[in-house]
Amino acid sequence: MLRLAGESEAALESYRRATTAKSQDFWAWYHLGEIYRQRQLWGEAILGYQQALAAAPDDVLTLFQLACCYELSGDREQALGSLAKALELEGDRCLALAKTEPTLQNLRQSEGWQGLILPLNRQNGDRD
């Protein structure tokens, strides 16, 4: 993959072309989101992940990345909504990621976090 080879500009252009040619190309949209996230272009990253979800609505990793981008963009409500859906689909895996993801540190201090996490913790017998 071009993105992994460090050819970010070429990868970006390649994924843009792929999304133009085939608008429902999950991987092209996902990787566009990744490139924009790495560049801290939150709005563009969010759009890329949203388009990826249009092709694969139940992709937990995309939902999780979307939650991180929403949080970093300052949209906590949307971050919590994306995280809630990811937790609904794959609670244990997503919960483990959410508890350790540095970009969600501030979110973990919020009341919204408690509302999402406490019921899962009770189910799993955790105290966090």
For each residue, the residues with C-beta under 8 A, 3 or more apart:
1: 4 5 11 31
2: 5 7 10 11 14
3: 7 8 11 15 31 34 35
4: 1
5: 1 2 11
6:
7: 2 3 10 11
8: 3 11 12 35 38
9: 12 13
10: 2 7 13 14
11: 1 2 3 5 7 8 14 15 31 35
12: 8 9 15 16 32 35
13: 9 10 16 17
14: 2 10 11 17 18
15: 3 11 12 18 19 28 29 31 32 35
16: 12 13 19 20 32
17: 13 14 20 21
18: 14 15 21 22 25 28
19: 15 16 22 23 25 28 29 32 51
20: 16 17 23
21: 17 18 25
22: 18 19 25 28
23: 19 20 51
24: 54 55
25: 18 19 21 22 28 29 55
26: 29 30 52 55 56 59
27: 30 31 52
28: 15 18 19 22 25 31 32
29: 15 19 25 26 32 33 48 49 51 52 54 55
30: 26 27 33 34 48 49 52 59 62
31: 1 3 11 15 27 28 34 35 48
32: 12 15 16 19 28 29 35 36 44 48 51
33: 29 30 36 37 44 45 46 47 48 49 51 52 62 65 66 69
34: 3 30 31 37 38 45 48 65
35: 3 8 11 12 15 31 32 38 39 48
36: 32 33 39 41 42 44 45 47 48
37: 33 34 40 41 42 45 65 68 69
38: 8 34 35
39: 35 36
40: 37 72
41: 36 37 44 45
42: 36 37 45 46 69 70 72 73
43: 46 47 73
44: 32 33 36 41 47 48
45: 33 34 36 37 41 42 48 49 65 69
46: 33 42 43 49 50 66 69 70 73
47: 33 36 43 44 50 51
48: 29 30 31 32 33 34 35 36 44 45 51 52
49: 29 30 33 45 46 52 53 62 65 66 69
50: 46 47 53 54 66
51: 19 23 29 32 33 47 48 54 55
52: 26 27 29 30 33 48 49 55 56 59 62
53: 49 50 56 57 59 62 63 66
54: 24 29 50 51 57
55: 24 25 26 29 51 52
56: 26 52 53 59 62
57: 53 54
58: 89
59: 26 30 52 53 56 62 63
60: 63 64 86 89 90 93 94
61: 64 65
62: 30 33 49 52 53 56 59 65 66
63: 53 59 60 66 67 82 83 85 86 89 94
64: 60 61 67 68 82 83 86 94 97 98 101
65: 33 34 37 45 49 61 62 68 69
66: 33 46 49 50 53 62 63 69 70 82
67: 63 64 70 71 78 79 80 82 83 86 98 104
68: 37 64 65 71 72 79 101 103 104
69: 33 37 42 45 46 49 65 66 72 73
70: 42 46 66 67 73 75 76 78 79 82
71: 67 68 74 75 76 79 103 104 106 107
72: 40 42 68 69 103
73: 42 43 46 69 70
74: 71
75: 70 71 78 79
76: 70 71 79 80 107 110 112
77: 80 81 112
78: 67 70 75 81 82
79: 67 68 70 71 75 76 82 83 104 107
80: 67 76 77 83 84 107 110 112 113 116
81: 77 78 84 85
82: 63 64 66 67 70 78 79 85 86
83: 63 64 67 79 80 86 87 94 98 104 107 116
84: 80 81 87 88 116
85: 63 81 82 88 89
86: 60 63 64 67 82 83 89 90 94
87: 83 84 90 91 94 95 98 116 120
88: 84 85 91
89: 58 60 63 85 86 94
90: 60 86 87 93 94
91: 87 88 94 95 120 123
92: 95 96 124
93: 60 90 96 97
94: 60 63 64 83 86 87 89 90 91 97 98
95: 87 91 92 98 99 117 120 124
96: 92 93 99 100
97: 64 93 94 100 101
98: 64 67 83 87 94 95 101 104 108 117
99: 95 96 108 128
100: 96 97
101: 64 68 97 98 104 105
102: 105
103: 68 71 72
104: 67 68 71 79 83 98 101 107 108
105: 101 102 108 109
106: 71 109 110
107: 71 76 79 80 83 104 110 112 113
108: 98 99 104 105 113
109: 105 106 113
110: 76 80 106 107 113 114
111: 114 115
112: 76 77 80 107 115 116
113: 80 107 108 109 110 116 117
114: 110 111 117 118
115: 111 112 118
116: 80 83 84 87 112 113 119 120
117: 95 98 113 114 120 121 128
118: 114 115 121 122
119: 116 122 123
120: 87 91 95 116 117 123 124 126
121: 117 118 124 125 126 127 128
122: 118 119 125 126
123: 91 119 120
124: 92 95 120 121
125: 121 122
126: 120 121 122
127: 121
128: 99 117 121
